[in-house]
């Protein structure tokens, strides 16, 4: 009986055995890592293979997020309505989008019969809007305070036609307009427009009493202006929560105007008085000038008398008659009470 001796394994065989063992260990490690996700995909018919799960890791995608989002979409029946593929979910994840939030928003929109597709939802999400919150606001409208108490503690101050100031606070009920969510204005624009509309409506009212008697008329006027145009919201209602009477702005403005008119009148009076003083000084100067001329003229009288004596045109009797006339003139002036400067006597 011959006993066959087994030949010793060659180095090549040892290398092959080691490679097979290492490959088996690596496969088991990878399978153990993705086995749970792969089993979930198989049980829910999500359509994601084990190879796809492995390649997701190399593409820097989170397989757990993609698998759970795809399972939610399949279980909710979204894949029968929208072409939501695994590659689309990965692309949205790589674009730094919130994939689970978008899927939840689509599910909520489907349940509420809101027209929202996958492309619109991911575009809204990538634009920085919370798409799930937008869908919830479409289903359950929210209330916005006007003015915003987070920015100011004041009120909307407006003046009625009779000059009375009114201070109002409003509560605006809005719901999201999905069709205008991309590119639509935010809550700040809605608050600003509503505040402007309330101030304009109060200002166009003839009396503040009408506003106090019927605040609902202000809400109707503001709602009729179409303030939600080009915004991401649809205004459901505008309610005047509080309205108080402020100052009498009209009376204060009239008082300020009267004071300003008085100052203008005083300035004009001062100007006229200054002009009168200047005119008076001018007349005084002219009087002095005329007096100087009179003095000069009186100084010529003695010379003329002397020349008349020298030429014989004036006699002694004529001179005394002139003196008598002058004395009679001074007497008449004294009786009349006039103070005149005496004429210079001829020498």
HUMO-V281674 format. One record per residue. N is the residue number from 1. PHI is phi in whole degrees, 0 to 359 (none if undefined). BURIAL is b if it has 24 or more other C-alpha atoms within 12 Angstrom, else e. D_CENTER is the distance of its C-alpha to the mean C-alpha in whole Angstrom. Layout:
# HUMO-V281674
N | PHI | BURIAL | D_CENTER
N | PHI | BURIAL | D_CENTER
This chain:
# HUMO-V281674
1 | none | e | 109
2 | 253 | e | 107
3 | 262 | e | 103
4 | 276 | e | 101
5 | 272 | e | 99
6 | 288 | e | 95
7 | 280 | e | 94
8 | 293 | e | 91
9 | 296 | e | 87
10 | 277 | e | 86
11 | 301 | e | 83
12 | 296 | e | 82
13 | 294 | e | 82
14 | 298 | e | 80
15 | 298 | e | 77
16 | 296 | e | 77
17 | 297 | e | 77
18 | 295 | e | 75
19 | 296 | e | 72
20 | 296 | e | 73
21 | 296 | e | 72
22 | 296 | e | 69
23 | 297 | e | 68
24 | 295 | e | 68
25 | 296 | e | 67
26 | 296 | e | 64
27 | 297 | e | 64
28 | 295 | e | 64
29 | 292 | e | 61
30 | 293 | e | 59
31 | 294 | e | 60
32 | 294 | e | 60
33 | 289 | e | 56
34 | 253 | b | 55
35 | 296 | e | 57
36 | 297 | e | 55
37 | 294 | b | 52
38 | 294 | b | 55
39 | 296 | e | 57
40 | 298 | b | 54
41 | 297 | b | 53
42 | 294 | e | 57
43 | 288 | e | 56
44 | 259 | e | 53
45 | 57 | e | 54
46 | 285 | b | 51
47 | 80 | b | 52
48 | 244 | b | 52
49 | 276 | b | 55
50 | 295 | b | 56
51 | 296 | e | 56
52 | 295 | b | 52
53 | 295 | b | 52
54 | 290 | b | 53
55 | 291 | e | 52
56 | 299 | b | 48
57 | 297 | e | 49
58 | 288 | e | 50
59 | 271 | e | 46
60 | 64 | e | 44
61 | 256 | b | 43
62 | 272 | b | 44
63 | 299 | b | 47
64 | 298 | b | 46
65 | 295 | b | 42
66 | 294 | b | 43
67 | 296 | b | 46
68 | 294 | b | 45
69 | 293 | b | 42
70 | 293 | b | 45
71 | 296 | b | 47
72 | 300 | b | 44
73 | 295 | b | 43
74 | 291 | b | 47
75 | 295 | e | 48
76 | 276 | b | 45
77 | 81 | e | 46
78 | 289 | b | 43
79 | 291 | b | 45
80 | 278 | e | 47
81 | 259 | e | 44
82 | 236 | e | 42
83 | 281 | e | 43
84 | 264 | b | 42
85 | 263 | b | 45
86 | 296 | b | 45
87 | 296 | e | 45
88 | 293 | e | 41
89 | 296 | b | 41
90 | 295 | b | 42
91 | 297 | e | 39
92 | 293 | b | 36
93 | 293 | b | 37
94 | 293 | e | 38
95 | 277 | e | 34
96 | 65 | e | 33
97 | 268 | b | 32
98 | 266 | b | 33
99 | 296 | b | 36
100 | 299 | b | 37
101 | 295 | b | 33
102 | 294 | b | 34
103 | 295 | b | 37
104 | 296 | b | 36
105 | 295 | b | 33
106 | 295 | b | 36
107 | 295 | b | 38
108 | 296 | b | 36
109 | 294 | b | 34
110 | 296 | b | 38
111 | 292 | e | 39
112 | 265 | e | 36
113 | 58 | e | 37
114 | 260 | e | 34
115 | 286 | e | 34
116 | 212 | b | 33
117 | 252 | b | 35
118 | 294 | b | 36
119 | 297 | e | 34
120 | 294 | b | 31
121 | 295 | b | 31
122 | 289 | b | 32
123 | 294 | b | 29
124 | 295 | b | 26
125 | 293 | b | 28
126 | 290 | b | 28
127 | 284 | e | 24
128 | 99 | e | 24
129 | 272 | b | 23
130 | 277 | b | 25
131 | 293 | b | 27
132 | 293 | b | 29
133 | 295 | b | 27
134 | 297 | b | 25
135 | 293 | b | 29
136 | 297 | b | 29
137 | 292 | b | 26
138 | 293 | b | 27
139 | 279 | e | 30
140 | 242 | e | 29
141 | 302 | e | 26
142 | 247 | b | 23
143 | 252 | b | 21
144 | 244 | b | 18
145 | 278 | b | 17
146 | 229 | b | 14
147 | 285 | b | 12
148 | 292 | b | 13
149 | 292 | e | 16
150 | 285 | e | 16
151 | 253 | e | 12
152 | 209 | e | 13
153 | 257 | e | 16
154 | 274 | e | 15
155 | 229 | b | 15
156 | 273 | b | 13
157 | 264 | b | 15
158 | 219 | b | 16
159 | 242 | b | 19
160 | 285 | b | 22
161 | 294 | b | 24
162 | 270 | b | 27
163 | 89 | b | 24
164 | 269 | b | 24
165 | 276 | b | 21
166 | 239 | b | 20
167 | 245 | b | 19
168 | 235 | b | 18
169 | 230 | b | 18
170 | 231 | b | 18
171 | 236 | b | 19
172 | 252 | b | 19
173 | 263 | b | 22
174 | 230 | b | 21
175 | 224 | b | 23
176 | 289 | b | 23
177 | 258 | b | 24
178 | 301 | b | 26
179 | 294 | b | 26
180 | 248 | e | 23
181 | 293 | b | 22
182 | 277 | b | 23
183 | 85 | e | 20
184 | 279 | b | 18
185 | 289 | b | 14
186 | 265 | b | 14
187 | 299 | b | 13
188 | 300 | e | 10
189 | 293 | e | 9
190 | 297 | b | 12
191 | 297 | b | 11
192 | 295 | b | 7
193 | 293 | b | 10
194 | 295 | b | 13
195 | 299 | b | 11
196 | 296 | b | 10
197 | 295 | b | 14
198 | 293 | b | 15
199 | 298 | b | 14
200 | 294 | b | 15
201 | 293 | b | 18
202 | 293 | b | 19
203 | 295 | b | 19
204 | 274 | e | 21
205 | 275 | b | 24
206 | 294 | e | 27
207 | 222 | b | 27
208 | 292 | b | 26
209 | 296 | e | 29
210 | 295 | e | 28
211 | 292 | b | 25
212 | 293 | b | 27
213 | 289 | e | 30
214 | 219 | e | 28
215 | 295 | b | 25
216 | 295 | b | 26
217 | 296 | e | 25
218 | 296 | b | 22
219 | 298 | b | 22
220 | 295 | e | 24
221 | 295 | b | 22
222 | 292 | b | 18
223 | 295 | b | 21
224 | 286 | e | 22
225 | 273 | e | 19
226 | 65 | e | 19
227 | 287 | b | 16
228 | 276 | b | 17
229 | 296 | b | 18
230 | 61 | e | 17
231 | 241 | b | 16
232 | 274 | b | 19
233 | 229 | b | 19
234 | 244 | b | 21
235 | 282 | b | 20
236 | 275 | b | 24
237 | 202 | b | 23
238 | 232 | b | 21
239 | 244 | b | 22
240 | 281 | b | 21
241 | 282 | e | 23
242 | 203 | e | 23
243 | 213 | b | 22
244 | 234 | e | 24
245 | 270 | b | 24
246 | 258 | e | 23
247 | 277 | e | 24
248 | 271 | e | 26
249 | 295 | e | 23
250 | 298 | e | 25
251 | 294 | e | 28
252 | 294 | e | 26
253 | 294 | e | 25
254 | 295 | e | 29
255 | 296 | e | 30
256 | 296 | e | 28
257 | 293 | e | 29
258 | 296 | e | 33
259 | 296 | e | 33
260 | 295 | e | 31
261 | 296 | e | 34
262 | 296 | e | 37
263 | 294 | e | 36
264 | 295 | e | 36
265 | 296 | e | 39
266 | 297 | e | 41
267 | 296 | e | 40
268 | 293 | e | 42
269 | 296 | e | 44
270 | 297 | e | 45
271 | 294 | e | 45
272 | 295 | e | 48
273 | 295 | e | 49
274 | 295 | e | 49
275 | 294 | e | 51
276 | 295 | e | 53
277 | 297 | e | 54
278 | 296 | e | 55
279 | 294 | e | 57
280 | 297 | e | 59
281 | 297 | e | 60
282 | 294 | e | 60
283 | 294 | e | 63
284 | 299 | e | 64
285 | 296 | e | 65
286 | 293 | e | 66
287 | 299 | e | 69
288 | 298 | e | 70
289 | 294 | e | 70
290 | 293 | e | 73
291 | 298 | e | 74
292 | 296 | e | 75
293 | 294 | e | 77
294 | 297 | e | 79
295 | 299 | e | 80
296 | 297 | e | 81
297 | 294 | e | 83
298 | 296 | e | 85
299 | 292 | e | 86
300 | 279 | e | 87
301 | 296 | e | 89
302 | 302 | e | 92
303 | 294 | e | 93
304 | 295 | e | 93
305 | 296 | b | 96
306 | 297 | e | 97
307 | 294 | e | 98
308 | 293 | e | 99
309 | 297 | e | 102
310 | 295 | e | 103
311 | 274 | e | 103
312 | 81 | e | 104
313 | 284 | e | 102
314 | 229 | e | 101
315 | 259 | e | 104
316 | 292 | e | 104
317 | 294 | e | 104
318 | 297 | e | 101
319 | 296 | e | 100
320 | 293 | e | 100
321 | 296 | e | 99
322 | 297 | e | 96
323 | 296 | e | 96
324 | 298 | e | 96
325 | 298 | e | 94
326 | 295 | e | 91
327 | 296 | e | 92
328 | 297 | e | 92
329 | 294 | e | 88
330 | 295 | e | 88
331 | 295 | e | 89
332 | 298 | e | 87
333 | 293 | e | 84
334 | 294 | e | 85
335 | 295 | e | 86
336 | 288 | e | 82
337 | 81 | e | 81
338 | 273 | e | 79
339 | 260 | e | 79
340 | 239 | e | 80
341 | 283 | e | 81
342 | 296 | e | 85
343 | 289 | e | 86
344 | 290 | e | 88
345 | 289 | e | 92
346 | 290 | e | 93
347 | 273 | e | 96
